[in-house]
Amino acid sequence: MKFSKLLIVFLIINLGSLALGSWLMNNGPTSDWYLNLNKAPWTPPGWLFGVAWSTIMVCFSVYLAFLFKDYNTVSVRFTYALQVVLNVIWNYVFFNKHLVLLGLIIIIALTFVIIFLFVKYQVYNLKKIRYLLLPYIIWLCIATSLNAYILIKN
């Protein structure tokens, strides 16, 4: 499949996953439950989450289009599907069900999946493109620390 078609497919899936995750949050960051939590002092303002995730998913979609163009294997498809499930389900588990420990486990697993992609596919044509994953990795590290803080302090 051509790069441009792959990019469109991944933008639809990834931005659609963001929308689904948001829908599963049950008011998420504006819920009484979340607002009353003892949150980390480094918690970013609410508006930044939407901006960050949108930017991350655009970068991730570009990366995936390059990856799938040359390496559309069962392993790559499974890893991507796992990423989608973990990313979406975290919203439901954490914000909707208030299962902070399970949320932490899920977000750590998601972080490892993205780091796996970064490390595994260092082949020549992806050597530089893989750096599009860095915003995702950095944001997941921040989100993991926020989730862990809530678990420890509440």
N, CA, C and O atoms as a GROMACS GRO file, in nm:
protein
  616
    1MET      N    1   0.085  -0.118   0.000
    1MET     CA    2   0.000   0.000   0.000
    1MET      C    3   0.089   0.124   0.000
    1MET      O    4   0.197   0.123   0.059
    2LYS      N    5   0.045   0.227  -0.064
    2LYS     CA    6   0.122   0.351  -0.073
    2LYS      C    7   0.125   0.424   0.062
    2LYS      O    8   0.034   0.411   0.144
    3PHE      N    9   0.233   0.499   0.081
    3PHE     CA   10   0.251   0.573   0.205
    3PHE      C   11   0.131   0.663   0.236
    3PHE      O   12   0.083   0.664   0.349
    4SER      N   13   0.082   0.737   0.138
    4SER     CA   14  -0.027   0.833   0.162
    4SER      C   15  -0.154   0.762   0.207
    4SER      O   16  -0.225   0.812   0.294
    5LYS      N   17  -0.184   0.648   0.148
    5LYS     CA   18  -0.302   0.572   0.190
    5LYS      C   19  -0.286   0.517   0.331
    5LYS      O   20  -0.379   0.521   0.411
    6LEU      N   21  -0.166   0.467   0.360
    6LEU     CA   22  -0.138   0.417   0.495
    6LEU      C   23  -0.150   0.529   0.598
    6LEU      O   24  -0.206   0.509   0.706
    7LEU      N   25  -0.099   0.646   0.563
    7LEU     CA   26  -0.106   0.758   0.655
    7LEU      C   27  -0.251   0.793   0.687
    7LEU      O   28  -0.286   0.816   0.803
    8ILE      N   29  -0.335   0.796   0.586
    8ILE     CA   30  -0.477   0.827   0.608
    8ILE      C   31  -0.542   0.720   0.696
    8ILE      O   32  -0.618   0.753   0.787
    9VAL      N   33  -0.513   0.594   0.668
    9VAL     CA   34  -0.569   0.484   0.748
    9VAL      C   35  -0.527   0.499   0.894
    9VAL      O   36  -0.610   0.487   0.984
   10PHE      N   37  -0.398   0.524   0.918
   10PHE     CA   38  -0.351   0.534   1.056
   10PHE      C   39  -0.401   0.661   1.125
   10PHE      O   40  -0.428   0.658   1.245
   11LEU      N   41  -0.414   0.769   1.053
   11LEU     CA   42  -0.473   0.890   1.114
   11LEU      C   43  -0.616   0.862   1.157
   11LEU      O   44  -0.657   0.904   1.265
   12ILE      N   45  -0.693   0.793   1.074
   12ILE     CA   46  -0.832   0.761   1.109
   12ILE      C   47  -0.837   0.669   1.230
   12ILE      O   48  -0.913   0.693   1.324
   13ILE      N   49  -0.757   0.563   1.229
   13ILE     CA   50  -0.758   0.469   1.341
   13ILE      C   51  -0.709   0.536   1.469
   13ILE      O   52  -0.773   0.523   1.574
   14ASN      N   53  -0.597   0.606   1.462
   14ASN     CA   54  -0.538   0.663   1.584
   14ASN      C   55  -0.622   0.777   1.641
   14ASN      O   56  -0.644   0.783   1.762
   15LEU      N   57  -0.669   0.866   1.555
   15LEU     CA   58  -0.754   0.975   1.606
   15LEU      C   59  -0.890   0.920   1.649
   15LEU      O   60  -0.951   0.971   1.743
   16GLY      N   61  -0.938   0.817   1.579
   16GLY     CA   62  -1.061   0.750   1.621
   16GLY      C   63  -1.045   0.682   1.756
   16GLY      O   64  -1.138   0.682   1.837
   17SER      N   65  -0.929   0.624   1.780
   17SER     CA   66  -0.901   0.563   1.910
   17SER      C   67  -0.899   0.667   2.021
   17SER      O   68  -0.946   0.642   2.131
   18LEU      N   69  -0.844   0.784   1.990
   18LEU     CA   70  -0.848   0.894   2.089
   18LEU      C   71  -0.992   0.931   2.121
   18LEU      O   72  -1.028   0.951   2.237
   19ALA      N   73  -1.075   0.940   2.018
   19ALA     CA   74  -1.216   0.974   2.039
   19ALA      C   75  -1.286   0.866   2.120
   19ALA      O   76  -1.362   0.898   2.212
   20LEU      N   77  -1.262   0.739   2.087
   20LEU     CA   78  -1.323   0.630   2.162
   20LEU      C   79  -1.276   0.632   2.307
   20LEU      O   80  -1.357   0.617   2.398
   21GLY      N   81  -1.147   0.649   2.328
   21GLY     CA   82  -1.094   0.657   2.464
   21GLY      C   83  -1.156   0.771   2.542
   21GLY      O   84  -1.188   0.756   2.660
   22SER      N   85  -1.173   0.883   2.478
   22SER     CA   86  -1.236   0.999   2.542
   22SER      C   87  -1.380   0.970   2.580
   22SER      O   88  -1.426   1.007   2.688
   23TRP      N   89  -1.451   0.903   2.490
   23TRP     CA   90  -1.590   0.867   2.516
   23TRP      C   91  -1.600   0.770   2.634
   23TRP      O   92  -1.696   0.777   2.711
   24LEU      N   93  -1.504   0.680   2.648
   24LEU     CA   94  -1.504   0.581   2.756
   24LEU      C   95  -1.463   0.639   2.892
   24LEU      O   96  -1.472   0.570   2.993
   25MET      N   97  -1.418   0.763   2.894
   25MET     CA   98  -1.369   0.824   3.018
   25MET      C   99  -1.479   0.862   3.116
   25MET      O  100  -1.450   0.879   3.235
   26ASN      N  101  -1.602   0.875   3.072
   26ASN     CA  102  -1.709   0.914   3.163
   26ASN      C  103  -1.677   1.048   3.230
   26ASN      O  104  -1.671   1.057   3.352
   27ASN      N  105  -1.658   1.150   3.152
   27ASN     CA  106  -1.623   1.286   3.194
   27ASN      C  107  -1.479   1.300   3.242
   27ASN      O  108  -1.435   1.411   3.271
   28GLY      N  109  -1.406   1.192   3.250
   28GLY     CA  110  -1.263   1.190   3.278
   28GLY      C  111  -1.209   1.300   3.365
   28GLY      O  112  -1.242   1.307   3.484
   29PRO      N  113  -1.127   1.388   3.308
   29PRO     CA  114  -1.059   1.490   3.387
   29PRO      C  115  -1.152   1.595   3.446
   29PRO      O  116  -1.109   1.674   3.530
   30THR      N  117  -1.276   1.598   3.405
   30THR     CA  118  -1.370   1.695   3.463
   30THR      C  119  -1.464   1.629   3.564
   30THR      O  120  -1.552   1.695   3.619
   31SER      N  121  -1.445   1.499   3.589
   31SER     CA  122  -1.532   1.428   3.684
   31SER      C  123  -1.498   1.468   3.827
   31SER      O  124  -1.384   1.506   3.856
   32ASP      N  125  -1.596   1.459   3.915
   32ASP     CA  126  -1.572   1.488   4.056
   32ASP      C  127  -1.463   1.398   4.113
   32ASP      O  128  -1.379   1.443   4.192
   33TRP      N  129  -1.465   1.271   4.073
   33TRP     CA  130  -1.365   1.178   4.123
   33TRP      C  131  -1.224   1.228   4.093
   33TRP      O  132  -1.140   1.235   4.183
   34TYR      N  133  -1.198   1.264   3.968
   34TYR     CA  134  -1.064   1.307   3.929
   34TYR      C  135  -1.028   1.442   3.991
   34TYR      O  136  -0.916   1.461   4.038
   35LEU      N  137  -1.122   1.534   3.990
   35LEU     CA  138  -1.095   1.667   4.044
   35LEU      C  139  -1.061   1.663   4.193
   35LEU      O  140  -0.988   1.750   4.242
   36ASN      N  141  -1.112   1.565   4.264
   36ASN     CA  142  -1.087   1.555   4.408
   36ASN      C  143  -0.965   1.470   4.444
   36ASN      O  144  -0.935   1.453   4.561
   37LEU      N  145  -0.897   1.418   4.345
   37LEU     CA  146  -0.777   1.339   4.372
   37LEU      C  147  -0.661   1.430   4.410
   37LEU      O  148  -0.655   1.546   4.371
   38ASN      N  149  -0.569   1.374   4.488
   38ASN     CA  150  -0.444   1.442   4.518
   38ASN      C  151  -0.352   1.415   4.399
   38ASN      O  152  -0.294   1.307   4.388
   39LYS      N  153  -0.338   1.513   4.311
   39LYS     CA  154  -0.261   1.497   4.188
   39LYS      C  155  -0.118   1.550   4.205
   39LYS      O  156  -0.090   1.633   4.291
   40ALA      N  157  -0.031   1.498   4.121
   40ALA     CA  158   0.110   1.537   4.125
   40ALA      C  159   0.125   1.687   4.098
   40ALA      O  160   0.050   1.743   4.018
   41PRO      N  161   0.220   1.750   4.163
   41PRO     CA  162   0.244   1.893   4.139
   41PRO      C  163   0.281   1.923   3.994
   41PRO      O  164   0.262   2.036   3.948
   42TRP      N  165   0.333   1.825   3.920
   42TRP     CA  166   0.374   1.845   3.781
   42TRP      C  167   0.262   1.811   3.682
   42TRP      O  168   0.286   1.800   3.562
   43THR      N  169   0.140   1.793   3.733
   43THR     CA  170   0.027   1.765   3.644
   43THR      C  171   0.005   1.883   3.550
   43THR      O  172  -0.016   1.995   3.595
   44PRO      N  173   0.010   1.858   3.418
   44PRO     CA  174  -0.010   1.967   3.323
   44PRO      C  175  -0.154   2.017   3.326
   44PRO      O  176  -0.243   1.947   3.373
   45PRO      N  177  -0.178   2.137   3.276
   45PRO     CA  178  -0.316   2.186   3.267
   45PRO      C  179  -0.398   2.097   3.172
   45PRO      O  180  -0.343   2.039   3.078
   46GLY      N  181  -0.526   2.086   3.197
   46GLY     CA  182  -0.613   1.997   3.123
   46GLY      C  183  -0.608   2.013   2.972
   46GLY      O  184  -0.611   1.914   2.899
   47TRP      N  185  -0.600   2.138   2.924
   47TRP     CA  186  -0.602   2.161   2.779
   47TRP      C  187  -0.482   2.098   2.710
   47TRP      O  188  -0.489   2.064   2.591
   48LEU      N  189  -0.371   2.081   2.784
   48LEU     CA  190  -0.249   2.028   2.724
   48LEU      C  191  -0.264   1.881   2.684
   48LEU      O  192  -0.198   1.835   2.591
   49PHE      N  193  -0.350   1.808   2.755
   49PHE     CA  194  -0.367   1.666   2.725
   49PHE      C  195  -0.420   1.645   2.582
   49PHE      O  196  -0.368   1.561   2.509
   50GLY      N  197  -0.520   1.720   2.543
   50GLY     CA  198  -0.575   1.708   2.408
   50GLY      C  199  -0.474   1.747   2.302
   50GLY      O  200  -0.463   1.680   2.199
   51VAL      N  201  -0.401   1.854   2.326
   51VAL     CA  202  -0.299   1.900   2.231
   51VAL      C  203  -0.188   1.795   2.220
   51VAL      O  204  -0.145   1.759   2.110
   52ALA      N  205  -0.143   1.746   2.335
   52ALA     CA  206  -0.034   1.649   2.335
   52ALA      C  207  -0.075   1.521   2.263
   52ALA      O  208  -0.002   1.471   2.177
   53TRP      N  209  -0.192   1.468   2.298
   53TRP     CA  210  -0.234   1.341   2.237
   53TRP      C  211  -0.259   1.356   2.087
   53TRP      O  212  -0.228   1.265   2.010
   54SER      N  213  -0.313   1.467   2.046
   54SER     CA  214  -0.336   1.487   1.902
   54SER      C  215  -0.203   1.493   1.828
   54SER      O  216  -0.188   1.430   1.722
   55THR      N  217  -0.108   1.566   1.881
   55THR     CA  218   0.025   1.575   1.820
   55THR      C  219   0.093   1.439   1.817
   55THR      O  220   0.151   1.400   1.716
   56ILE      N  221   0.085   1.368   1.929
   56ILE     CA  222   0.146   1.235   1.938
   56ILE      C  223   0.088   1.141   1.834
   56ILE      O  224   0.161   1.067   1.769
   57MET      N  225  -0.044   1.143   1.818
   57MET     CA  226  -0.108   1.050   1.725
   57MET      C  227  -0.077   1.086   1.578
   57MET      O  228  -0.072   0.997   1.494
   58VAL      N  229  -0.056   1.213   1.549
   58VAL     CA  230  -0.014   1.250   1.413
   58VAL      C  231   0.127   1.198   1.388
   58VAL      O  232   0.153   1.137   1.284
   59CYS      N  233   0.218   1.222   1.481
   59CYS     CA  234   0.356   1.171   1.467
   59CYS      C  235   0.356   1.018   1.458
   59CYS      O  236   0.427   0.960   1.376
   60PHE      N  237   0.278   0.955   1.543
   60PHE     CA  238   0.270   0.809   1.544
   60PHE      C  239   0.215   0.756   1.412
   60PHE      O  240   0.263   0.655   1.361
   61SER      N  241   0.118   0.823   1.357
   61SER     CA  242   0.059   0.781   1.229
   61SER      C  243   0.161   0.789   1.116
   61SER      O  244   0.166   0.700   1.031
   62VAL      N  245   0.241   0.895   1.114
   62VAL     CA  246   0.346   0.908   1.013
   62VAL      C  247   0.446   0.793   1.028
   62VAL      O  248   0.484   0.729   0.931
   63TYR      N  249   0.488   0.769   1.153
   63TYR     CA  250   0.580   0.658   1.180
   63TYR      C  251   0.522   0.525   1.131
   63TYR      O  252   0.589   0.447   1.064
   64LEU      N  253   0.396   0.500   1.166
   64LEU     CA  254   0.332   0.373   1.128
   64LEU      C  255   0.321   0.357   0.977
   64LEU      O  256   0.338   0.247   0.925
   65ALA      N  257   0.292   0.466   0.907
   65ALA     CA  258   0.284   0.458   0.761
   65ALA      C  259   0.418   0.414   0.702
   65ALA      O  260   0.420   0.330   0.611
   66PHE      N  261   0.528   0.467   0.753
   66PHE     CA  262   0.660   0.423   0.707
   66PHE      C  263   0.685   0.278   0.747
   66PHE      O  264   0.733   0.199   0.666
   67LEU      N  265   0.652   0.243   0.870
   67LEU     CA  266   0.675   0.107   0.920
   67LEU      C  267   0.597   0.004   0.839
   67LEU      O  268   0.653  -0.095   0.793
   68PHE      N  269   0.467   0.028   0.821
   68PHE     CA  270   0.383  -0.069   0.752
   68PHE      C  271   0.411  -0.074   0.602
   68PHE      O  272   0.387  -0.177   0.539
   69LYS      N  273   0.461   0.033   0.546
   69LYS     CA  274   0.493   0.033   0.404
   69LYS      C  275   0.598  -0.073   0.373
   69LYS      O  276   0.593  -0.140   0.270
   70ASP      N  277   0.694  -0.089   0.464
   70ASP     CA  278   0.804  -0.183   0.440
   70ASP      C  279   0.802  -0.308   0.527
   70ASP      O  280   0.863  -0.409   0.493
   71TYR      N  281   0.731  -0.304   0.640
   71TYR     CA  282   0.735  -0.415   0.736
   71TYR      C  283   0.596  -0.453   0.784
   71TYR      O  284   0.572  -0.459   0.905
   72ASN      N  285   0.507  -0.479   0.693
   72ASN     CA  286   0.370  -0.516   0.728
   72ASN      C  287   0.366  -0.666   0.759
   72ASN      O  288   0.324  -0.747   0.677
   73THR      N  289   0.412  -0.700   0.879
   73THR     CA  290   0.419  -0.840   0.922
   73THR      C  291   0.314  -0.867   1.029
   73THR      O  292   0.253  -0.774   1.083
   74VAL      N  293   0.294  -0.993   1.059
   74VAL     CA  294   0.201  -1.031   1.166
   74VAL      C  295   0.246  -0.971   1.298
   74VAL      O  296   0.165  -0.921   1.375
   75SER      N  297   0.375  -0.974   1.324
   75SER     CA  298   0.429  -0.920   1.448
   75SER      C  299   0.403  -0.769   1.460
   75SER      O  300   0.363  -0.722   1.566
   76VAL      N  301   0.424  -0.696   1.352
   76VAL     CA  302   0.401  -0.551   1.353
   76VAL      C  303   0.252  -0.523   1.372
   76VAL      O  304   0.214  -0.435   1.450
   77ARG      N  305   0.167  -0.596   1.302
   77ARG     CA  306   0.022  -0.576   1.317
   77ARG      C  307  -0.025  -0.607   1.458
   77ARG      O  308  -0.107  -0.535   1.514
   78PHE      N  309   0.029  -0.715   1.516
   78PHE     CA  310  -0.008  -0.751   1.654
   78PHE      C  311   0.036  -0.642   1.752
   78PHE      O  312  -0.040  -0.601   1.840
   79THR      N  313   0.159  -0.595   1.736
   79THR     CA  314   0.212  -0.491   1.825
   79THR      C  315   0.127  -0.364   1.816
   79THR      O  316   0.095  -0.302   1.917
   80TYR      N  317   0.090  -0.328   1.694
   80TYR     CA  318   0.007  -0.209   1.676
   80TYR      C  319  -0.131  -0.230   1.738
   80TYR      O  320  -0.183  -0.140   1.806
   81ALA      N  321  -0.192  -0.345   1.715
   81ALA     CA  322  -0.325  -0.374   1.773
   81ALA      C  323  -0.319  -0.370   1.925
   81ALA      O  324  -0.410  -0.319   1.990
   82LEU      N  325  -0.213  -0.424   1.981
   82LEU     CA  326  -0.196  -0.421   2.127
   82LEU      C  327  -0.187  -0.277   2.177
   82LEU      O  328  -0.246  -0.242   2.279
   83GLN      N  329  -0.113  -0.195   2.105
   83GLN     CA  330  -0.102  -0.053   2.140
   83GLN      C  331  -0.238   0.014   2.140
   83GLN      O  332  -0.269   0.089   2.232
   84VAL      N  333  -0.318  -0.011   2.038
   84VAL     CA  334  -0.451   0.050   2.028
   84VAL      C  335  -0.536   0.009   2.147
   84VAL      O  336  -0.598   0.093   2.212
   85VAL      N  337  -0.538  -0.122   2.177
   85VAL     CA  338  -0.621  -0.172   2.288
   85VAL      C  339  -0.575  -0.112   2.420
   85VAL      O  340  -0.657  -0.063   2.498
   86LEU      N  341  -0.445  -0.114   2.446
   86LEU     CA  342  -0.394  -0.060   2.573
   86LEU      C  343  -0.424   0.090   2.584
   86LEU      O  344  -0.462   0.138   2.691
   87ASN      N  345  -0.406   0.162   2.476
   87ASN     CA  346  -0.428   0.306   2.479
   87ASN      C  347  -0.574   0.339   2.508
   87ASN      O  348  -0.604   0.428   2.588
   88VAL      N  349  -0.665   0.268   2.443
   88VAL     CA  350  -0.807   0.295   2.463
   88VAL      C  351  -0.855   0.248   2.600
   88VAL      O  352  -0.928   0.319   2.669
   89ILE      N  353  -0.813   0.128   2.640
   89ILE     CA  354  -0.866   0.069   2.762
   89ILE      C  355  -0.818   0.143   2.887
   89ILE      O  356  -0.887   0.143   2.990
   90TRP      N  357  -0.702   0.207   2.881
   90TRP     CA  358  -0.654   0.281   2.997
   90TRP      C  359  -0.757   0.387   3.039
   90TRP      O  360  -0.784   0.403   3.158
   91ASN      N  361  -0.812   0.457   2.943
   91ASN     CA  362  -0.910   0.562   2.974
   91ASN      C  363  -1.028   0.505   3.050
   91ASN      O  364  -1.073   0.564   3.149
   92TYR      N  365  -1.078   0.392   3.005
   92TYR     CA  366  -1.194   0.328   3.069
   92TYR      C  367  -1.159   0.280   3.211
   92TYR      O  368  -1.233   0.304   3.306
   93VAL      N  369  -1.045   0.212   3.222
   93VAL     CA  370  -1.005   0.155   3.351
   93VAL      C  371  -0.977   0.265   3.453
   93VAL      O  372  -1.022   0.258   3.567
   94PHE      N  373  -0.902   0.366   3.412
   94PHE     CA  374  -0.861   0.471   3.506
   94PHE      C  375  -0.974   0.568   3.536
   94PHE      O  376  -1.011   0.584   3.653
   95PHE      N  377  -1.030   0.631   3.436
   95PHE     CA  378  -1.128   0.737   3.457
   95PHE      C  379  -1.269   0.686   3.484
   95PHE      O  380  -1.341   0.744   3.565
   96ASN      N  381  -1.309   0.579   3.418
   96ASN     CA  382  -1.446   0.532   3.432
   96ASN      C  383  -1.462   0.440   3.552
   96ASN      O  384  -1.555   0.454   3.630
   97LYS      N  385  -1.368   0.344   3.567
   97LYS     CA  386  -1.378   0.246   3.675
   97LYS      C  387  -1.295   0.282   3.798
   97LYS      O  388  -1.309   0.218   3.902
   98HIS      N  389  -1.211   0.383   3.786
   98HIS     CA  390  -1.128   0.432   3.897
   98HIS      C  391  -1.032   0.324   3.951
   98HIS      O  392  -1.000   0.322   4.069
   99LEU      N  393  -0.988   0.235   3.863
   99LEU     CA  394  -0.895   0.129   3.900
   99LEU      C  395  -0.753   0.179   3.873
   99LEU      O  396  -0.693   0.150   3.769
  100VAL      N  397  -0.701   0.254   3.968
  100VAL     CA  398  -0.575   0.325   3.949
  100VAL      C  399  -0.457   0.228   3.934
  100VAL      O  400  -0.370   0.251   3.850
  101LEU      N  401  -0.452   0.122   4.013
  101LEU     CA  402  -0.343   0.026   4.002
  101LEU      C  403  -0.346  -0.045   3.866
  101LEU      O  404  -0.243  -0.057   3.800
  102LEU      N  405  -0.462  -0.091   3.826
  102LEU     CA  406  -0.473  -0.155   3.695
  102LEU      C  407  -0.439  -0.056   3.584
  102LEU      O  408  -0.376  -0.092   3.484
  103GLY      N  409  -0.480   0.069   3.601
  103GLY     CA  410  -0.444   0.173   3.505
  103GLY      C  411  -0.293   0.188   3.494
  103GLY      O  412  -0.239   0.204   3.385
  104LEU      N  413  -0.226   0.184   3.609
  104LEU     CA  414  -0.079   0.196   3.609
  104LEU      C  415  -0.016   0.078   3.535
  104LEU      O  416   0.078   0.097   3.458
  105ILE      N  417  -0.066  -0.040   3.559
  105ILE     CA  418  -0.014  -0.159   3.489
  105ILE      C  419  -0.033  -0.145   3.339
  105ILE      O  420   0.057  -0.176   3.261
  106ILE      N  421  -0.150  -0.098   3.298
  106ILE     CA  422  -0.180  -0.082   3.155
  106ILE      C  423  -0.089   0.024   3.092
  106ILE      O  424  -0.037   0.002   2.982
  107ILE      N  425  -0.071   0.136   3.159
  107ILE     CA  426   0.010   0.242   3.098
  107ILE      C  427   0.158   0.204   3.095
  107ILE      O  428   0.231   0.246   3.004
  108ILE      N  429   0.203   0.125   3.191
  108ILE     CA  430   0.341   0.075   3.185
  108ILE      C  431   0.355  -0.021   3.067
  108ILE      O  432   0.454  -0.016   2.994
  109ALA      N  433   0.257  -0.108   3.049
  109ALA     CA  434   0.260  -0.201   2.935
  109ALA      C  435   0.260  -0.123   2.803
  109ALA      O  436   0.335  -0.157   2.711
  110LEU      N  437   0.178  -0.020   2.794
  110LEU     CA  438   0.173   0.063   2.673
  110LEU      C  439   0.308   0.129   2.647
  110LEU      O  440   0.354   0.135   2.533
  111THR      N  441   0.371   0.178   2.752
  111THR     CA  442   0.503   0.240   2.739
  111THR      C  443   0.604   0.140   2.684
  111THR      O  444   0.684   0.173   2.596
  112PHE      N  445   0.600   0.017   2.736
  112PHE     CA  446   0.692  -0.086   2.686
  112PHE      C  447   0.665  -0.121   2.540
  112PHE      O  448   0.759  -0.148   2.464
  113VAL      N  449   0.540  -0.121   2.499
  113VAL     CA  450   0.506  -0.150   2.359
  113VAL      C  451   0.567  -0.043   2.267
  113VAL      O  452   0.625  -0.077   2.164
  114ILE      N  453   0.555   0.083   2.305
  114ILE     CA  454   0.608   0.191   2.221
  114ILE      C  455   0.762   0.189   2.222
  114ILE      O  456   0.825   0.213   2.119
  115ILE      N  457   0.821   0.162   2.337
  115ILE     CA  458   0.968   0.151   2.343
  115ILE      C  459   1.015   0.032   2.260
  115ILE      O  460   1.119   0.040   2.194
  116PHE      N  461   0.939  -0.078   2.262
  116PHE     CA  462   0.971  -0.193   2.179
  116PHE      C  463   0.975  -0.154   2.031
  116PHE      O  464   1.069  -0.190   1.960
  117LEU      N  465   0.875  -0.080   1.985
  117LEU     CA  466   0.875  -0.034   1.846
  117LEU      C  467   0.998   0.052   1.817
  117LEU      O  468   1.060   0.038   1.712
  118PHE      N  469   1.031   0.140   1.910
  118PHE     CA  470   1.145   0.230   1.892
  118PHE      C  471   1.276   0.151   1.879
  118PHE      O  472   1.360   0.183   1.794
  119VAL      N  473   1.292   0.050   1.963
  119VAL     CA  474   1.417  -0.027   1.966
  119VAL      C  475   1.422  -0.133   1.855
  119VAL      O  476   1.526  -0.152   1.792
  120LYS      N  477   1.311  -0.199   1.833
  120LYS     CA  478   1.308  -0.313   1.740
  120LYS      C  479   1.335  -0.272   1.594
  120LYS      O  480   1.408  -0.341   1.523
  121TYR      N  481   1.277  -0.164   1.551
  121TYR     CA  482   1.284  -0.126   1.410
  121TYR      C  483   1.383  -0.012   1.388
  121TYR      O  484   1.345   0.102   1.360
  122GLN      N  485   1.512  -0.046   1.402
  122GLN     CA  486   1.619   0.050   1.382
  122GLN      C  487   1.685   0.032   1.246
  122GLN      O  488   1.798   0.078   1.224
  123VAL      N  489   1.616  -0.032   1.157
  123VAL     CA  490   1.672  -0.056   1.024
  123VAL      C  491   1.694   0.077   0.953
  123VAL      O  492   1.638   0.180   0.991
  124TYR      N  493   1.774   0.073   0.850
  124TYR     CA  494   1.821   0.194   0.782
  124TYR      C  495   1.709   0.294   0.751
  124TYR      O  496   1.719   0.411   0.787
  125ASN      N  497   1.604   0.248   0.685
  125ASN     CA  498   1.501   0.343   0.641
  125ASN      C  499   1.412   0.392   0.756
  125ASN      O  500   1.334   0.486   0.737
  126LEU      N  501   1.421   0.332   0.873
  126LEU     CA  502   1.342   0.377   0.988
  126LEU      C  503   1.430   0.437   1.099
  126LEU      O  504   1.379   0.480   1.202
  127LYS      N  505   1.558   0.440   1.076
  127LYS     CA  506   1.651   0.486   1.180
  127LYS      C  507   1.618   0.627   1.230
  127LYS      O  508   1.620   0.653   1.350
  128LYS      N  509   1.586   0.718   1.139
  128LYS     CA  510   1.550   0.854   1.178
  128LYS      C  511   1.401   0.869   1.203
  128LYS      O  512   1.360   0.943   1.293
  129ILE      N  513   1.320   0.801   1.126
  129ILE     CA  514   1.174   0.810   1.138
  129ILE      C  515   1.128   0.766   1.277
  129ILE      O  516   1.030   0.818   1.330
  130ARG      N  517   1.199   0.671   1.336
  130ARG     CA  518   1.157   0.620   1.466
  130ARG      C  519   1.158   0.728   1.575
  130ARG      O  520   1.093   0.712   1.678
  131TYR      N  521   1.230   0.837   1.551
  131TYR     CA  522   1.231   0.946   1.649
  131TYR      C  523   1.096   1.017   1.659
  131TYR      O  524   1.072   1.095   1.751
  132LEU      N  525   1.008   0.989   1.564
  132LEU     CA  526   0.870   1.039   1.576
  132LEU      C  527   0.798   0.973   1.694
  132LEU      O  528   0.692   1.020   1.736
  133LEU      N  529   0.854   0.866   1.748
  133LEU     CA  530   0.797   0.799   1.866
  133LEU      C  531   0.838   0.867   1.997
  133LEU      O  532   0.776   0.844   2.101
  134LEU      N  533   0.940   0.951   1.992
  134LEU     CA  534   0.988   1.014   2.117
  134LEU      C  535   0.881   1.097   2.190
  134LEU      O  536   0.872   1.088   2.312
  135PRO      N  537   0.799   1.177   2.120
  135PRO     CA  538   0.694   1.249   2.195
  135PRO      C  539   0.599   1.152   2.267
  135PRO      O  540   0.555   1.180   2.378
  136TYR      N  541   0.568   1.041   2.204
  136TYR     CA  542   0.481   0.940   2.264
  136TYR      C  543   0.548   0.880   2.388
  136TYR      O  544   0.485   0.869   2.493
  137ILE      N  545   0.674   0.843   2.376
  137ILE     CA  546   0.747   0.784   2.488
  137ILE      C  547   0.757   0.883   2.604
  137ILE      O  548   0.733   0.846   2.719
  138ILE      N  549   0.793   1.006   2.574
  138ILE     CA  550   0.806   1.108   2.680
  138ILE      C  551   0.672   1.131   2.749
  138ILE      O  552   0.665   1.136   2.872
  139TRP      N  553   0.566   1.144   2.669
  139TRP     CA  554   0.434   1.169   2.727
  139TRP      C  555   0.389   1.050   2.811
  139TRP      O  556   0.329   1.069   2.917
  140LEU      N  557   0.416   0.928   2.766
  140LEU     CA  558   0.379   0.810   2.844
  140LEU      C  559   0.457   0.804   2.976
  140LEU      O  560   0.403   0.761   3.077
  141CYS      N  561   0.580   0.846   2.974
  141CYS     CA  562   0.658   0.851   3.100
  141CYS      C  563   0.595   0.952   3.196
  141CYS      O  564   0.584   0.925   3.316
  142ILE      N  565   0.556   1.066   3.145
  142ILE     CA  566   0.489   1.166   3.229
  142ILE      C  567   0.357   1.111   3.280
  142ILE      O  568   0.328   1.120   3.400
  143ALA      N  569   0.276   1.054   3.191
  143ALA     CA  570   0.146   0.999   3.230
  143ALA      C  571   0.161   0.886   3.331
  143ALA      O  572   0.080   0.873   3.423
  144THR      N  573   0.263   0.804   3.314
  144THR     CA  574   0.288   0.695   3.409
  144THR      C  575   0.321   0.752   3.546
  144THR      O  576   0.272   0.702   3.648
  145SER      N  577   0.403   0.856   3.549
  145SER     CA  578   0.438   0.916   3.678
  145SER      C  579   0.315   0.980   3.744
  145SER      O  580   0.301   0.974   3.866
  146LEU      N  581   0.226   1.039   3.665
  146LEU     CA  582   0.104   1.098   3.720
  146LEU      C  583   0.012   0.989   3.776
  146LEU      O  584  -0.044   1.004   3.884
  147ASN      N  585  -0.001   0.880   3.702
  147ASN     CA  586  -0.083   0.767   3.747
  147ASN      C  587  -0.025   0.708   3.876
  147ASN      O  588  -0.099   0.681   3.970
  148ALA      N  589   0.107   0.689   3.880
  148ALA     CA  590   0.174   0.632   3.998
  148ALA      C  591   0.157   0.725   4.118
  148ALA      O  592   0.132   0.679   4.230
  149TYR      N  593   0.169   0.854   4.098
  149TYR     CA  594   0.153   0.950   4.207
  149TYR      C  595   0.013   0.939   4.266
  149TYR      O  596  -0.003   0.938   4.388
  150ILE      N  597  -0.087   0.931   4.182
  150ILE     CA  598  -0.225   0.919   4.229
  150ILE      C  599  -0.243   0.790   4.309
  150ILE      O  600  -0.312   0.788   4.411
  151LEU      N  601  -0.182   0.682   4.262
  151LEU     CA  602  -0.191   0.555   4.334
  151LEU      C  603  -0.129   0.565   4.472
  151LEU      O  604  -0.185   0.515   4.570
  152ILE      N  605  -0.014   0.628   4.481
  152ILE     CA  606   0.061   0.637   4.607
  152ILE      C  607  -0.002   0.737   4.704
  152ILE      O  608  -0.008   0.712   4.824
  153LYS      N  609  -0.048   0.850   4.652
  153LYS     CA  610  -0.093   0.962   4.738
  153LYS      C  611  -0.242   0.961   4.772
  153LYS      O  612  -0.287   1.044   4.852
  154ASN      N  613  -0.320   0.871   4.713
  154ASN     CA  614  -0.464   0.872   4.742
  154ASN      C  615  -0.507   0.746   4.813
  154ASN      O  616  -0.625   0.730   4.845
   0.00000   0.00000   0.00000
